[in-house]
Amino acid sequence: MVALQIVTEFKRKLFHLLCLVYPGLYGFFPKSVCLRVMGALGFTIVLLEWWRLRSPALNRWAWDHFGSIARAWEKNKLSGVFWTWLGSYLAMLIF
């Protein structure tokens, strides 16, 4: 049981490493390109989250496939992916 929790948490931490794409994008491309890419990514995230939260079948599918890296509170609310994107986008926009 404890080993399963460790593996699950390890998967979550590996997923969190994908957030390094945001500062990497900002570090290697002009700000205007970053904002356009991040805007398109945000539009996609919002669309998928909206669809997931309004479709029980899609939400069930998403939870079955990605639930191991999500927190329980994310099941019927906006996921952390949205909040991470928003924080990164706003930081790029402001700075």
VMD Tcl script that builds the backbone (N, CA, C; Angstrom):
set m [mol new atoms 285]
animate dup $m
set s [atomselect $m all]
$s set {name element resname resid chain x y z} {
  {N N MET 1 A 0.820 -1.199 0.000}
  {CA C MET 1 A 0.000 0.000 0.000}
  {C C MET 1 A 0.864 1.264 0.000}
  {N N VAL 2 A 1.859 1.311 0.885}
  {CA C VAL 2 A 2.747 2.466 0.943}
  {C C VAL 2 A 3.552 2.580 -0.347}
  {N N ALA 3 A 3.993 1.456 -0.892}
  {CA C ALA 3 A 4.751 1.470 -2.143}
  {C C ALA 3 A 3.911 2.043 -3.282}
  {N N LEU 4 A 2.631 1.711 -3.334}
  {CA C LEU 4 A 1.739 2.245 -4.363}
  {C C LEU 4 A 1.596 3.754 -4.215}
  {N N GLN 5 A 1.488 4.245 -3.000}
  {CA C GLN 5 A 1.385 5.685 -2.760}
  {C C GLN 5 A 2.661 6.397 -3.207}
  {N N ILE 6 A 3.802 5.763 -2.964}
  {CA C ILE 6 A 5.075 6.362 -3.377}
  {C C ILE 6 A 5.154 6.432 -4.900}
  {N N VAL 7 A 4.765 5.364 -5.564}
  {CA C VAL 7 A 4.779 5.342 -7.034}
  {C C VAL 7 A 3.830 6.398 -7.590}
  {N N THR 8 A 2.645 6.499 -7.009}
  {CA C THR 8 A 1.669 7.486 -7.456}
  {C C THR 8 A 2.203 8.900 -7.280}
  {N N GLU 9 A 2.793 9.172 -6.140}
  {CA C GLU 9 A 3.353 10.504 -5.893}
  {C C GLU 9 A 4.532 10.780 -6.811}
  {N N PHE 10 A 5.324 9.775 -7.109}
  {CA C PHE 10 A 6.443 9.926 -8.037}
  {C C PHE 10 A 5.938 10.297 -9.433}
  {N N LYS 11 A 4.846 9.655 -9.875}
  {CA C LYS 11 A 4.245 9.987 -11.178}
  {C C LYS 11 A 3.787 11.439 -11.204}
  {N N ARG 12 A 3.188 11.884 -10.099}
  {CA C ARG 12 A 2.735 13.271 -10.009}
  {C C ARG 12 A 3.910 14.235 -10.137}
  {N N LYS 13 A 5.000 13.911 -9.448}
  {CA C LYS 13 A 6.172 14.790 -9.490}
  {C C LYS 13 A 6.789 14.814 -10.888}
  {N N LEU 14 A 6.823 13.683 -11.561}
  {CA C LEU 14 A 7.315 13.660 -12.943}
  {C C LEU 14 A 6.435 14.510 -13.845}
  {N N PHE 15 A 5.122 14.426 -13.649}
  {CA C PHE 15 A 4.192 15.243 -14.425}
  {C C PHE 15 A 4.449 16.734 -14.164}
  {N N HIS 16 A 4.742 17.072 -12.905}
  {CA C HIS 16 A 5.003 18.470 -12.569}
  {C C HIS 16 A 6.238 18.996 -13.298}
  {N N LEU 17 A 7.175 18.126 -13.615}
  {CA C LEU 17 A 8.360 18.565 -14.351}
  {C C LEU 17 A 8.022 19.120 -15.738}
  {N N LEU 18 A 6.868 18.734 -16.269}
  {CA C LEU 18 A 6.441 19.282 -17.559}
  {C C LEU 18 A 6.245 20.795 -17.491}
  {N N CYS 19 A 6.052 21.315 -16.282}
  {CA C CYS 19 A 5.902 22.767 -16.114}
  {C C CYS 19 A 7.169 23.509 -16.520}
  {N N LEU 20 A 8.286 22.810 -16.598}
  {CA C LEU 20 A 9.529 23.442 -17.030}
  {C C LEU 20 A 9.457 23.881 -18.493}
  {N N VAL 21 A 8.477 23.386 -19.218}
  {CA C VAL 21 A 8.283 23.812 -20.600}
  {C C VAL 21 A 7.959 25.310 -20.642}
  {N N TYR 22 A 7.200 25.801 -19.672}
  {CA C TYR 22 A 6.800 27.215 -19.664}
  {C C TYR 22 A 8.000 28.154 -19.578}
  {N N PRO 23 A 8.868 28.037 -18.551}
  {CA C PRO 23 A 10.020 28.941 -18.529}
  {C C PRO 23 A 11.009 28.659 -19.670}
  {N N GLY 24 A 11.055 27.402 -20.127}
  {CA C GLY 24 A 11.910 27.091 -21.271}
  {C C GLY 24 A 11.453 27.831 -22.510}
  {N N LEU 25 A 10.170 27.854 -22.729}
  {CA C LEU 25 A 9.584 28.585 -23.850}
  {C C LEU 25 A 9.925 30.064 -23.735}
  {N N TYR 26 A 9.760 30.592 -22.537}
  {CA C TYR 26 A 10.010 32.018 -22.292}
  {C C TYR 26 A 11.489 32.363 -22.445}
  {N N GLY 27 A 12.350 31.425 -22.111}
  {CA C GLY 27 A 13.778 31.679 -22.187}
  {C C GLY 27 A 14.358 31.611 -23.593}
  {N N PHE 28 A 13.708 30.875 -24.479}
  {CA C PHE 28 A 14.280 30.649 -25.802}
  {C C PHE 28 A 13.570 31.373 -26.943}
  {N N PHE 29 A 12.403 31.928 -26.682}
  {CA C PHE 29 A 11.645 32.583 -27.745}
  {C C PHE 29 A 11.266 33.991 -27.335}
  {N N PRO 30 A 11.021 34.865 -28.313}
  {CA C PRO 30 A 10.585 36.224 -27.976}
  {C C PRO 30 A 9.251 36.205 -27.206}
  {N N LYS 31 A 9.053 37.235 -26.411}
  {CA C LYS 31 A 7.848 37.319 -25.586}
  {C C LYS 31 A 6.576 37.221 -26.423}
  {N N SER 32 A 6.548 37.853 -27.584}
  {CA C SER 32 A 5.340 37.825 -28.414}
  {C C SER 32 A 5.002 36.398 -28.856}
  {N N VAL 33 A 6.022 35.621 -29.178}
  {CA C VAL 33 A 5.799 34.225 -29.570}
  {C C VAL 33 A 5.292 33.428 -28.372}
  {N N CYS 34 A 5.916 33.636 -27.220}
  {CA C CYS 34 A 5.503 32.924 -26.002}
  {C C CYS 34 A 4.039 33.197 -25.673}
  {N N LEU 35 A 3.646 34.461 -25.753}
  {CA C LEU 35 A 2.270 34.811 -25.409}
  {C C LEU 35 A 1.273 34.190 -26.389}
  {N N ARG 36 A 1.636 34.138 -27.656}
  {CA C ARG 36 A 0.736 33.506 -28.634}
  {C C ARG 36 A 0.633 32.000 -28.399}
  {N N VAL 37 A 1.769 31.357 -28.159}
  {CA C VAL 37 A 1.766 29.913 -27.903}
  {C C VAL 37 A 1.012 29.610 -26.612}
  {N N MET 38 A 1.310 30.381 -25.563}
  {CA C MET 38 A 0.633 30.166 -24.285}
  {C C MET 38 A -0.861 30.474 -24.390}
  {N N GLY 39 A -1.224 31.465 -25.188}
  {CA C GLY 39 A -2.636 31.774 -25.392}
  {C C GLY 39 A -3.363 30.622 -26.076}
  {N N ALA 40 A -2.736 30.062 -27.094}
  {CA C ALA 40 A -3.340 28.915 -27.783}
  {C C ALA 40 A -3.422 27.706 -26.855}
  {N N LEU 41 A -2.381 27.488 -26.074}
  {CA C LEU 41 A -2.395 26.394 -25.109}
  {C C LEU 41 A -3.496 26.606 -24.077}
  {N N GLY 42 A -3.629 27.834 -23.602}
  {CA C GLY 42 A -4.674 28.155 -22.627}
  {C C GLY 42 A -6.067 27.940 -23.191}
  {N N PHE 43 A -6.268 28.348 -24.432}
  {CA C PHE 43 A -7.560 28.136 -25.078}
  {C C PHE 43 A -7.882 26.649 -25.125}
  {N N THR 44 A -6.884 25.840 -25.474}
  {CA C THR 44 A -7.059 24.387 -25.534}
  {C C THR 44 A -7.366 23.805 -24.162}
  {N N ILE 45 A -6.629 24.254 -23.147}
  {CA C ILE 45 A -6.856 23.761 -21.787}
  {C C ILE 45 A -8.255 24.120 -21.310}
  {N N VAL 46 A -8.658 25.365 -21.515}
  {CA C VAL 46 A -9.996 25.808 -21.086}
  {C C VAL 46 A -11.072 25.010 -21.815}
  {N N LEU 47 A -10.910 24.814 -23.098}
  {CA C LEU 47 A -11.889 24.057 -23.878}
  {C C LEU 47 A -11.995 22.616 -23.369}
  {N N LEU 48 A -10.860 21.971 -23.154}
  {CA C LEU 48 A -10.876 20.586 -22.661}
  {C C LEU 48 A -11.441 20.491 -21.251}
  {N N GLU 49 A -11.096 21.437 -20.390}
  {CA C GLU 49 A -11.628 21.428 -19.033}
  {C C GLU 49 A -13.148 21.653 -19.044}
  {N N TRP 50 A -13.600 22.593 -19.852}
  {CA C TRP 50 A -15.029 22.871 -19.968}
  {C C TRP 50 A -15.765 21.612 -20.438}
  {N N TRP 51 A -15.222 20.975 -21.468}
  {CA C TRP 51 A -15.828 19.766 -22.026}
  {C C TRP 51 A -15.822 18.642 -20.993}
  {N N ARG 52 A -14.709 18.454 -20.313}
  {CA C ARG 52 A -14.594 17.397 -19.300}
  {C C ARG 52 A -15.599 17.597 -18.168}
  {N N LEU 53 A -15.761 18.828 -17.721}
  {CA C LEU 53 A -16.655 19.094 -16.594}
  {C C LEU 53 A -18.132 19.037 -16.973}
  {N N ARG 54 A -18.425 19.119 -18.260}
  {CA C ARG 54 A -19.820 19.053 -18.700}
  {C C ARG 54 A -20.219 17.704 -19.271}
  {N N SER 55 A -19.257 16.825 -19.442}
  {CA C SER 55 A -19.529 15.505 -19.982}
  {C C SER 55 A -19.107 14.443 -18.964}
  {N N PRO 56 A -20.075 13.850 -18.283}
  {CA C PRO 56 A -19.727 12.810 -17.309}
  {C C PRO 56 A -18.912 11.668 -17.928}
  {N N ALA 57 A -19.224 11.309 -19.162}
  {CA C ALA 57 A -18.490 10.217 -19.818}
  {C C ALA 57 A -17.026 10.610 -20.041}
  {N N LEU 58 A -16.787 11.817 -20.519}
  {CA C LEU 58 A -15.417 12.276 -20.739}
  {C C LEU 58 A -14.681 12.429 -19.413}
  {N N ASN 59 A -15.359 12.945 -18.412}
  {CA C ASN 59 A -14.735 13.099 -17.099}
  {C C ASN 59 A -14.352 11.737 -16.531}
  {N N ARG 60 A -15.211 10.756 -16.699}
  {CA C ARG 60 A -14.927 9.392 -16.243}
  {C C ARG 60 A -13.710 8.830 -16.982}
  {N N TRP 61 A -13.677 9.036 -18.299}
  {CA C TRP 61 A -12.556 8.559 -19.106}
  {C C TRP 61 A -11.256 9.229 -18.648}
  {N N ALA 62 A -11.297 10.553 -18.482}
  {CA C ALA 62 A -10.108 11.288 -18.058}
  {C C ALA 62 A -9.645 10.815 -16.682}
  {N N TRP 63 A -10.595 10.594 -15.787}
  {CA C TRP 63 A -10.236 10.151 -14.444}
  {C C TRP 63 A -9.648 8.738 -14.474}
  {N N ASP 64 A -10.218 7.883 -15.320}
  {CA C ASP 64 A -9.688 6.519 -15.444}
  {C C ASP 64 A -8.251 6.517 -15.965}
  {N N HIS 65 A -7.943 7.440 -16.882}
  {CA C HIS 65 A -6.625 7.455 -17.505}
  {C C HIS 65 A -5.604 8.335 -16.781}
  {N N PHE 66 A -6.053 9.414 -16.153}
  {CA C PHE 66 A -5.132 10.367 -15.537}
  {C C PHE 66 A -5.385 10.581 -14.049}
  {N N GLY 67 A -6.325 9.865 -13.503}
  {CA C GLY 67 A -6.666 10.035 -12.089}
  {C C GLY 67 A -5.525 9.730 -11.145}
  {N N SER 68 A -4.598 8.907 -11.576}
  {CA C SER 68 A -3.482 8.557 -10.688}
  {C C SER 68 A -2.526 9.726 -10.470}
  {N N ILE 69 A -2.569 10.734 -11.351}
  {CA C ILE 69 A -1.705 11.898 -11.149}
  {C C ILE 69 A -2.496 13.130 -10.728}
  {N N ALA 70 A -3.775 12.951 -10.447}
  {CA C ALA 70 A -4.628 14.066 -10.037}
  {C C ALA 70 A -4.999 13.933 -8.570}
  {N N ARG 71 A -5.349 15.037 -7.988}
  {CA C ARG 71 A -5.866 15.039 -6.621}
  {C C ARG 71 A -7.371 14.816 -6.682}
  {N N ALA 72 A -7.918 14.274 -5.613}
  {CA C ALA 72 A -9.346 13.951 -5.575}
  {C C ALA 72 A -10.226 15.178 -5.815}
  {N N TRP 73 A -9.804 16.341 -5.311}
  {CA C TRP 73 A -10.636 17.541 -5.466}
  {C C TRP 73 A -10.724 17.999 -6.923}
  {N N GLU 74 A -9.816 17.523 -7.781}
  {CA C GLU 74 A -9.815 17.930 -9.185}
  {C C GLU 74 A -10.853 17.189 -10.030}
  {N N LYS 75 A -11.460 16.170 -9.462}
  {CA C LYS 75 A -12.360 15.334 -10.254}
  {C C LYS 75 A -13.522 16.129 -10.847}
  {N N ASN 76 A -14.098 17.014 -10.089}
  {CA C ASN 76 A -15.259 17.774 -10.571}
  {C C ASN 76 A -15.031 19.278 -10.545}
  {N N LYS 77 A -13.756 19.686 -10.574}
  {CA C LYS 77 A -13.394 21.098 -10.604}
  {C C LYS 77 A -12.259 21.290 -11.601}
  {N N LEU 78 A -11.926 22.541 -11.851}
  {CA C LEU 78 A -10.787 22.809 -12.728}
  {C C LEU 78 A -9.545 22.130 -12.178}
  {N N SER 79 A -8.792 21.524 -13.056}
  {CA C SER 79 A -7.595 20.802 -12.618}
  {C C SER 79 A -6.439 21.768 -12.380}
  {N N GLY 80 A -5.418 21.257 -11.743}
  {CA C GLY 80 A -4.218 22.039 -11.493}
  {C C GLY 80 A -3.510 22.456 -12.769}
  {N N VAL 81 A -3.745 21.742 -13.849}
  {CA C VAL 81 A -3.143 22.102 -15.143}
  {C C VAL 81 A -3.576 23.514 -15.536}
  {N N PHE 82 A -4.859 23.798 -15.358}
  {CA C PHE 82 A -5.369 25.131 -15.688}
  {C C PHE 82 A -4.706 26.189 -14.821}
  {N N TRP 83 A -4.656 25.976 -13.524}
  {CA C TRP 83 A -4.110 26.980 -12.599}
  {C C TRP 83 A -2.621 27.200 -12.833}
  {N N THR 84 A -1.900 26.145 -13.153}
  {CA C THR 84 A -0.474 26.278 -13.443}
  {C C THR 84 A -0.270 27.073 -14.720}
  {N N TRP 85 A -1.065 26.753 -15.744}
  {CA C TRP 85 A -0.978 27.511 -16.997}
  {C C TRP 85 A -1.297 28.979 -16.746}
  {N N LEU 86 A -2.362 29.256 -15.999}
  {CA C LEU 86 A -2.774 30.638 -15.768}
  {C C LEU 86 A -1.681 31.425 -15.057}
  {N N GLY 87 A -1.101 30.852 -14.030}
  {CA C GLY 87 A -0.026 31.538 -13.314}
  {C C GLY 87 A 1.165 31.809 -14.209}
  {N N SER 88 A 1.519 30.852 -15.019}
  {CA C SER 88 A 2.650 31.019 -15.935}
  {C C SER 88 A 2.351 32.072 -16.996}
  {N N TYR 89 A 1.150 32.028 -17.539}
  {CA C TYR 89 A 0.756 32.991 -18.567}
  {C C TYR 89 A 0.749 34.413 -18.011}
  {N N LEU 90 A 0.183 34.586 -16.823}
  {CA C LEU 90 A 0.144 35.920 -16.222}
  {C C LEU 90 A 1.541 36.427 -15.904}
  {N N ALA 91 A 2.423 35.556 -15.446}
  {CA C ALA 91 A 3.804 35.964 -15.169}
  {C C ALA 91 A 4.487 36.417 -16.460}
  {N N MET 92 A 4.263 35.693 -17.554}
  {CA C MET 92 A 4.851 36.081 -18.840}
  {C C MET 92 A 4.266 37.404 -19.332}
  {N N LEU 93 A 2.989 37.574 -19.117}
  {CA C LEU 93 A 2.307 38.788 -19.580}
  {C C LEU 93 A 2.803 40.018 -18.815}
  {N N ILE 94 A 2.983 39.855 -17.511}
  {CA C ILE 94 A 3.373 40.989 -16.664}
  {C C ILE 94 A 4.860 41.306 -16.781}
  {N N PHE 95 A 5.681 40.278 -16.851}
  {CA C PHE 95 A 7.127 40.525 -16.838}
  {C C PHE 95 A 7.684 40.404 -18.212}
}
mol reanalyze $m
mol bondsrecalc $m
mol representation Tube
mol addrep $m
